[in-house]
Amino acid sequence: MRWEDLEKLNVNRELGQEFDPMEFENLCKSIADYALKFKEDLEKEILEKKKEKKRIEK
């Protein structure tokens, strides 16, 4: 993937997340939620590309 593709999914080059050892559970949940959202968005993007490809092939 290119950064341009990732930008469409609101993914950028900025790294990191605030870490507070007292909020470790919240950090884990936040990361898991982000990963699930990313997966859902990526699956939608792939599905749209497949539909577009099929439409072009017809």
N, CA, C and O atoms as a CHARMM CRD file, in Angstrom:
* protein
*
  232
    1    1 MET  N      0.84700  -1.17900   0.00000 PROA 1      0.00000
    2    1 MET  CA     0.00000   0.00000   0.00000 PROA 1      0.00000
    3    1 MET  C      0.88600   1.23300   0.00000 PROA 1      0.00000
    4    1 MET  O      2.03200   1.21400   0.44900 PROA 1      0.00000
    5    2 ARG  N      0.32000   2.28300  -0.51100 PROA 2      0.00000
    6    2 ARG  CA     1.01900   3.56600  -0.50700 PROA 2      0.00000
    7    2 ARG  C      0.40300   4.44600   0.58100 PROA 2      0.00000
    8    2 ARG  O     -0.71400   4.19900   1.03400 PROA 2      0.00000
    9    3 TRP  N      1.15100   5.48100   0.99700 PROA 3      0.00000
   10    3 TRP  CA     0.63300   6.38800   2.00900 PROA 3      0.00000
   11    3 TRP  C     -0.63900   7.06700   1.53200 PROA 3      0.00000
   12    3 TRP  O     -1.52400   7.36400   2.33500 PROA 3      0.00000
   13    4 GLU  N     -0.74100   7.31700   0.21800 PROA 4      0.00000
   14    4 GLU  CA    -1.94700   7.94400  -0.31700 PROA 4      0.00000
   15    4 GLU  C     -3.16800   7.05700  -0.06600 PROA 4      0.00000
   16    4 GLU  O     -4.25100   7.55100   0.24800 PROA 4      0.00000
   17    5 ASP  N     -2.98100   5.74900  -0.20900 PROA 5      0.00000
   18    5 ASP  CA    -4.07900   4.81100   0.05700 PROA 5      0.00000
   19    5 ASP  C     -4.45200   4.82000   1.53600 PROA 5      0.00000
   20    5 ASP  O     -5.62800   4.79800   1.89600 PROA 5      0.00000
   21    6 LEU  N     -3.43800   4.85200   2.37300 PROA 6      0.00000
   22    6 LEU  CA    -3.68600   4.84000   3.81300 PROA 6      0.00000
   23    6 LEU  C     -4.35400   6.13100   4.28000 PROA 6      0.00000
   24    6 LEU  O     -5.14700   6.11900   5.22100 PROA 6      0.00000
   25    7 GLU  N     -4.03000   7.25000   3.62000 PROA 7      0.00000
   26    7 GLU  CA    -4.65800   8.51700   3.98700 PROA 7      0.00000
   27    7 GLU  C     -6.16900   8.45100   3.83600 PROA 7      0.00000
   28    7 GLU  O     -6.89800   9.05200   4.62400 PROA 7      0.00000
   29    8 LYS  N     -6.64400   7.72500   2.83100 PROA 8      0.00000
   30    8 LYS  CA    -8.08600   7.57800   2.62600 PROA 8      0.00000
   31    8 LYS  C     -8.74400   6.90900   3.82600 PROA 8      0.00000
   32    8 LYS  O     -9.93600   7.09600   4.07400 PROA 8      0.00000
   33    9 LEU  N     -7.96600   6.13200   4.56400 PROA 9      0.00000
   34    9 LEU  CA    -8.47800   5.42700   5.74300 PROA 9      0.00000
   35    9 LEU  C     -8.14000   6.16800   7.03800 PROA 9      0.00000
   36    9 LEU  O     -8.27600   5.62500   8.13400 PROA 9      0.00000
   37   10 ASN  N     -7.69800   7.41800   6.88900 PROA 10     0.00000
   38   10 ASN  CA    -7.28200   8.23700   8.03800 PROA 10     0.00000
   39   10 ASN  C     -6.11600   7.63200   8.79900 PROA 10     0.00000
   40   10 ASN  O     -6.05100   7.72200  10.02500 PROA 10     0.00000
   41   11 VAL  N     -5.19900   7.01900   8.07200 PROA 11     0.00000
   42   11 VAL  CA    -3.97100   6.49600   8.66800 PROA 11     0.00000
   43   11 VAL  C     -2.85000   7.39800   8.18500 PROA 11     0.00000
   44   11 VAL  O     -2.75400   7.69600   6.99400 PROA 11     0.00000
   45   12 ASN  N     -2.00200   7.83500   9.11000 PROA 12     0.00000
   46   12 ASN  CA    -0.91800   8.71500   8.69600 PROA 12     0.00000
   47   12 ASN  C      0.40500   8.24800   9.27300 PROA 12     0.00000
   48   12 ASN  O      0.48200   7.20000   9.91400 PROA 12     0.00000
   49   13 ARG  N      1.42700   9.02300   9.04300 PROA 13     0.00000
   50   13 ARG  CA     2.77800   8.64000   9.46400 PROA 13     0.00000
   51   13 ARG  C      3.08400   8.98600  10.91700 PROA 13     0.00000
   52   13 ARG  O      4.13900   8.62600  11.43800 PROA 13     0.00000
   53   14 GLU  N      2.17500   9.67200  11.55600 PROA 14     0.00000
   54   14 GLU  CA     2.41800  10.01800  12.95000 PROA 14     0.00000
   55   14 GLU  C      2.35200   8.75400  13.79000 PROA 14     0.00000
   56   14 GLU  O      1.36600   8.01800  13.76100 PROA 14     0.00000
   57   15 LEU  N      3.40300   8.52100  14.52600 PROA 15     0.00000
   58   15 LEU  CA     3.48600   7.31200  15.34300 PROA 15     0.00000
   59   15 LEU  C      3.15900   7.62600  16.79200 PROA 15     0.00000
   60   15 LEU  O      3.31500   8.75200  17.26400 PROA 15     0.00000
   61   16 GLY  N      2.71100   6.61300  17.46500 PROA 16     0.00000
   62   16 GLY  CA     2.60000   6.70500  18.90500 PROA 16     0.00000
   63   16 GLY  C      1.21700   7.00400  19.43200 PROA 16     0.00000
   64   16 GLY  O      0.31000   7.42400  18.71300 PROA 16     0.00000
   65   17 GLN  N      1.10600   6.77000  20.69800 PROA 17     0.00000
   66   17 GLN  CA    -0.11700   7.03100  21.44100 PROA 17     0.00000
   67   17 GLN  C      0.33800   7.36400  22.84900 PROA 17     0.00000
   68   17 GLN  O      1.32600   6.82200  23.34500 PROA 17     0.00000
   69   18 GLU  N     -0.38900   8.25300  23.47900 PROA 18     0.00000
   70   18 GLU  CA    -0.04300   8.59800  24.85200 PROA 18     0.00000
   71   18 GLU  C     -0.08500   7.33600  25.71300 PROA 18     0.00000
   72   18 GLU  O     -1.00300   6.52400  25.59600 PROA 18     0.00000
   73   19 PHE  N      0.90700   7.18200  26.56900 PROA 19     0.00000
   74   19 PHE  CA     0.93100   6.01100  27.44000 PROA 19     0.00000
   75   19 PHE  C      0.99400   6.44800  28.89000 PROA 19     0.00000
   76   19 PHE  O      1.88700   7.18600  29.30700 PROA 19     0.00000
   77   20 ASP  N      0.03000   5.97600  29.63200 PROA 20     0.00000
   78   20 ASP  CA    -0.01300   6.18900  31.07200 PROA 20     0.00000
   79   20 ASP  C     -0.15700   4.80500  31.68900 PROA 20     0.00000
   80   20 ASP  O     -1.17700   4.14700  31.48400 PROA 20     0.00000
   81   21 PRO  N      0.84400   4.34900  32.44100 PROA 21     0.00000
   82   21 PRO  CA     0.77900   2.99900  33.01000 PROA 21     0.00000
   83   21 PRO  C     -0.49000   2.74900  33.83100 PROA 21     0.00000
   84   21 PRO  O     -0.93700   1.60900  33.95700 PROA 21     0.00000
   85   22 MET  N     -1.06000   3.80700  34.38100 PROA 22     0.00000
   86   22 MET  CA    -2.27200   3.65300  35.17800 PROA 22     0.00000
   87   22 MET  C     -3.50200   3.44000  34.29100 PROA 22     0.00000
   88   22 MET  O     -4.56200   3.05000  34.78200 PROA 22     0.00000
   89   23 GLU  N     -3.36400   3.69100  33.01200 PROA 23     0.00000
   90   23 GLU  CA    -4.47400   3.56000  32.06500 PROA 23     0.00000
   91   23 GLU  C     -4.19200   2.47800  31.02500 PROA 23     0.00000
   92   23 GLU  O     -4.64400   2.57600  29.88400 PROA 23     0.00000
   93   24 PHE  N     -3.44600   1.45200  31.41800 PROA 24     0.00000
   94   24 PHE  CA    -3.03000   0.41500  30.47200 PROA 24     0.00000
   95   24 PHE  C     -4.21800  -0.28300  29.81800 PROA 24     0.00000
   96   24 PHE  O     -4.19900  -0.53200  28.61200 PROA 24     0.00000
   97   25 GLU  N     -5.24200  -0.60000  30.58900 PROA 25     0.00000
   98   25 GLU  CA    -6.43200  -1.27000  30.03800 PROA 25     0.00000
   99   25 GLU  C     -7.09200  -0.40300  28.96800 PROA 25     0.00000
  100   25 GLU  O     -7.50300  -0.90100  27.91900 PROA 25     0.00000
  101   26 ASN  N     -7.19000   0.88700  29.23900 PROA 26     0.00000
  102   26 ASN  CA    -7.79000   1.79900  28.26300 PROA 26     0.00000
  103   26 ASN  C     -6.94500   1.88200  26.99600 PROA 26     0.00000
  104   26 ASN  O     -7.48400   1.94900  25.89100 PROA 26     0.00000
  105   27 LEU  N     -5.63300   1.87900  27.15200 PROA 27     0.00000
  106   27 LEU  CA    -4.74200   1.90200  25.99300 PROA 27     0.00000
  107   27 LEU  C     -4.95400   0.65300  25.14300 PROA 27     0.00000
  108   27 LEU  O     -5.05400   0.74600  23.92000 PROA 27     0.00000
  109   28 CYS  N     -5.02300  -0.49900  25.77500 PROA 28     0.00000
  110   28 CYS  CA    -5.24100  -1.75500  25.04300 PROA 28     0.00000
  111   28 CYS  C     -6.57100  -1.72100  24.30500 PROA 28     0.00000
  112   28 CYS  O     -6.64900  -2.13800  23.14900 PROA 28     0.00000
  113   29 LYS  N     -7.60800  -1.23400  24.95400 PROA 29     0.00000
  114   29 LYS  CA    -8.92100  -1.14500  24.30500 PROA 29     0.00000
  115   29 LYS  C     -8.87500  -0.16900  23.14100 PROA 29     0.00000
  116   29 LYS  O     -9.44800  -0.43200  22.08300 PROA 29     0.00000
  117   30 SER  N     -8.20500   0.93800  23.32800 PROA 30     0.00000
  118   30 SER  CA    -8.09400   1.93600  22.26900 PROA 30     0.00000
  119   30 SER  C     -7.37900   1.36500  21.04800 PROA 30     0.00000
  120   30 SER  O     -7.80600   1.58700  19.91500 PROA 30     0.00000
  121   31 ILE  N     -6.30600   0.64100  21.27400 PROA 31     0.00000
  122   31 ILE  CA    -5.55500   0.02800  20.17300 PROA 31     0.00000
  123   31 ILE  C     -6.40600  -1.03700  19.48100 PROA 31     0.00000
  124   31 ILE  O     -6.42800  -1.11200  18.25300 PROA 31     0.00000
  125   32 ALA  N     -7.09500  -1.84800  20.25500 PROA 32     0.00000
  126   32 ALA  CA    -7.95200  -2.89100  19.67500 PROA 32     0.00000
  127   32 ALA  C     -9.08400  -2.26800  18.85600 PROA 32     0.00000
  128   32 ALA  O     -9.38400  -2.73500  17.75800 PROA 32     0.00000
  129   33 ASP  N     -9.70700  -1.22300  19.38300 PROA 33     0.00000
  130   33 ASP  CA   -10.77800  -0.53300  18.65300 PROA 33     0.00000
  131   33 ASP  C    -10.25200   0.04900  17.34800 PROA 33     0.00000
  132   33 ASP  O    -10.90600  -0.04300  16.31000 PROA 33     0.00000
  133   34 TYR  N     -9.07300   0.64500  17.40900 PROA 34     0.00000
  134   34 TYR  CA    -8.46600   1.23000  16.21400 PROA 34     0.00000
  135   34 TYR  C     -8.19000   0.14500  15.17200 PROA 34     0.00000
  136   34 TYR  O     -8.46600   0.33500  13.98800 PROA 34     0.00000
  137   35 ALA  N     -7.65400  -0.97800  15.60800 PROA 35     0.00000
  138   35 ALA  CA    -7.34500  -2.07800  14.68300 PROA 35     0.00000
  139   35 ALA  C     -8.62100  -2.62000  14.03500 PROA 35     0.00000
  140   35 ALA  O     -8.62900  -2.89900  12.83600 PROA 35     0.00000
  141   36 LEU  N     -9.68300  -2.77000  14.80200 PROA 36     0.00000
  142   36 LEU  CA   -10.95400  -3.25100  14.24800 PROA 36     0.00000
  143   36 LEU  C    -11.53300  -2.26800  13.23500 PROA 36     0.00000
  144   36 LEU  O    -12.02100  -2.66900  12.17900 PROA 36     0.00000
  145   37 LYS  N    -11.47700  -0.98800  13.56100 PROA 37     0.00000
  146   37 LYS  CA   -11.97700   0.04300  12.63600 PROA 37     0.00000
  147   37 LYS  C    -11.15000   0.03600  11.35700 PROA 37     0.00000
  148   37 LYS  O    -11.69800   0.13300  10.25900 PROA 37     0.00000
  149   38 PHE  N     -9.84600  -0.07600  11.49600 PROA 38     0.00000
  150   38 PHE  CA    -8.96200  -0.11900  10.33400 PROA 38     0.00000
  151   38 PHE  C     -9.30900  -1.31500   9.45300 PROA 38     0.00000
  152   38 PHE  O     -9.38900  -1.19100   8.23100 PROA 38     0.00000
  153   39 LYS  N     -9.51400  -2.46700  10.07500 PROA 39     0.00000
  154   39 LYS  CA    -9.86100  -3.68100   9.33300 PROA 39     0.00000
  155   39 LYS  C    -11.18300  -3.49800   8.59100 PROA 39     0.00000
  156   39 LYS  O    -11.28900  -3.84600   7.41600 PROA 39     0.00000
  157   40 GLU  N    -12.18400  -2.95600   9.26800 PROA 40     0.00000
  158   40 GLU  CA   -13.48700  -2.73000   8.63400 PROA 40     0.00000
  159   40 GLU  C    -13.36100  -1.77800   7.44500 PROA 40     0.00000
  160   40 GLU  O    -13.91300  -2.03300   6.37400 PROA 40     0.00000
  161   41 ASP  N    -12.63800  -0.69000   7.64000 PROA 41     0.00000
  162   41 ASP  CA   -12.46400   0.28500   6.56200 PROA 41     0.00000
  163   41 ASP  C    -11.70600  -0.32300   5.39000 PROA 41     0.00000
  164   41 ASP  O    -12.03500  -0.06900   4.23200 PROA 41     0.00000
  165   42 LEU  N    -10.70400  -1.11600   5.68900 PROA 42     0.00000
  166   42 LEU  CA    -9.91900  -1.75900   4.64100 PROA 42     0.00000
  167   42 LEU  C    -10.77000  -2.76000   3.86800 PROA 42     0.00000
  168   42 LEU  O    -10.68400  -2.83200   2.64200 PROA 42     0.00000
  169   43 GLU  N    -11.58200  -3.52300   4.57100 PROA 43     0.00000
  170   43 GLU  CA   -12.46700  -4.48600   3.90700 PROA 43     0.00000
  171   43 GLU  C    -13.46800  -3.77100   3.00100 PROA 43     0.00000
  172   43 GLU  O    -13.75500  -4.24600   1.90100 PROA 43     0.00000
  173   44 LYS  N    -14.00200  -2.63500   3.45300 PROA 44     0.00000
  174   44 LYS  CA   -14.91900  -1.85200   2.62400 PROA 44     0.00000
  175   44 LYS  C    -14.21100  -1.35900   1.36700 PROA 44     0.00000
  176   44 LYS  O    -14.76100  -1.42800   0.26900 PROA 44     0.00000
  177   45 GLU  N    -13.00100  -0.86800   1.53400 PROA 45     0.00000
  178   45 GLU  CA   -12.21700  -0.36400   0.40100 PROA 45     0.00000
  179   45 GLU  C    -11.94500  -1.47900  -0.60400 PROA 45     0.00000
  180   45 GLU  O    -12.06900  -1.27100  -1.81100 PROA 45     0.00000
  181   46 ILE  N    -11.58000  -2.64300  -0.11700 PROA 46     0.00000
  182   46 ILE  CA   -11.30700  -3.78600  -0.99800 PROA 46     0.00000
  183   46 ILE  C    -12.57400  -4.19200  -1.74000 PROA 46     0.00000
  184   46 ILE  O    -12.53000  -4.45300  -2.94200 PROA 46     0.00000
  185   47 LEU  N    -13.69300  -4.24600  -1.04100 PROA 47     0.00000
  186   47 LEU  CA   -14.96300  -4.60600  -1.66900 PROA 47     0.00000
  187   47 LEU  C    -15.33500  -3.60500  -2.76400 PROA 47     0.00000
  188   47 LEU  O    -15.77500  -3.99800  -3.84500 PROA 47     0.00000
  189   48 GLU  N    -15.15900  -2.32400  -2.48500 PROA 48     0.00000
  190   48 GLU  CA   -15.45000  -1.29700  -3.48500 PROA 48     0.00000
  191   48 GLU  C    -14.56000  -1.46200  -4.71300 PROA 48     0.00000
  192   48 GLU  O    -15.02600  -1.32500  -5.84400 PROA 48     0.00000
  193   49 LYS  N    -13.28500  -1.75400  -4.49200 PROA 49     0.00000
  194   49 LYS  CA   -12.35000  -1.94700  -5.61400 PROA 49     0.00000
  195   49 LYS  C    -12.76100  -3.16000  -6.44700 PROA 49     0.00000
  196   49 LYS  O    -12.70000  -3.11800  -7.67500 PROA 49     0.00000
  197   50 LYS  N    -13.17700  -4.23800  -5.78500 PROA 50     0.00000
  198   50 LYS  CA   -13.61300  -5.43500  -6.51300 PROA 50     0.00000
  199   50 LYS  C    -14.85800  -5.14200  -7.33700 PROA 50     0.00000
  200   50 LYS  O    -14.95800  -5.56400  -8.48900 PROA 50     0.00000
  201   51 LYS  N    -15.81300  -4.41700  -6.74600 PROA 51     0.00000
  202   51 LYS  CA   -17.03400  -4.05700  -7.47200 PROA 51     0.00000
  203   51 LYS  C    -16.69500  -3.18800  -8.67700 PROA 51     0.00000
  204   51 LYS  O    -17.24200  -3.37800  -9.76400 PROA 51     0.00000
  205   52 GLU  N    -15.79600  -2.23800  -8.47800 PROA 52     0.00000
  206   52 GLU  CA   -15.38200  -1.35400  -9.56700 PROA 52     0.00000
  207   52 GLU  C    -14.71300  -2.15500 -10.68200 PROA 52     0.00000
  208   52 GLU  O    -14.96400  -1.91900 -11.86400 PROA 52     0.00000
  209   53 LYS  N    -13.86800  -3.09300 -10.30100 PROA 53     0.00000
  210   53 LYS  CA   -13.17100  -3.92100 -11.28600 PROA 53     0.00000
  211   53 LYS  C    -14.17000  -4.75700 -12.08900 PROA 53     0.00000
  212   53 LYS  O    -14.04800  -4.86100 -13.31000 PROA 53     0.00000
  213   54 LYS  N    -15.15200  -5.34900 -11.41600 PROA 54     0.00000
  214   54 LYS  CA   -16.17400  -6.14900 -12.10400 PROA 54     0.00000
  215   54 LYS  C    -16.98600  -5.28400 -13.05800 PROA 54     0.00000
  216   54 LYS  O    -17.32100  -5.70900 -14.16300 PROA 54     0.00000
  217   55 ARG  N    -17.29800  -4.07000 -12.62500 PROA 55     0.00000
  218   55 ARG  CA   -18.07700  -3.15500 -13.45000 PROA 55     0.00000
  219   55 ARG  C    -17.28700  -2.78900 -14.71100 PROA 55     0.00000
  220   55 ARG  O    -17.86700  -2.69400 -15.79200 PROA 55     0.00000
  221   56 ILE  N    -16.00300  -2.58800 -14.58700 PROA 56     0.00000
  222   56 ILE  CA   -15.14400  -2.24000 -15.71900 PROA 56     0.00000
  223   56 ILE  C    -15.01400  -3.41800 -16.67500 PROA 56     0.00000
  224   56 ILE  O    -14.97900  -3.23500 -17.89200 PROA 56     0.00000
  225   57 GLU  N    -14.94200  -4.62900 -16.12500 PROA 57     0.00000
  226   57 GLU  CA   -14.77200  -5.82900 -16.95100 PROA 57     0.00000
  227   57 GLU  C    -16.01200  -6.14400 -17.78100 PROA 57     0.00000
  228   57 GLU  O    -15.90600  -6.82600 -18.80100 PROA 57     0.00000
  229   58 LYS  N    -17.17600  -5.66800 -17.37300 PROA 58     0.00000
  230   58 LYS  CA   -18.42200  -5.98200 -18.09800 PROA 58     0.00000
  231   58 LYS  C    -18.52800  -5.24300 -19.39100 PROA 58     0.00000
  232   58 LYS  O    -19.51300  -5.39900 -20.11300 PROA 58     0.00000
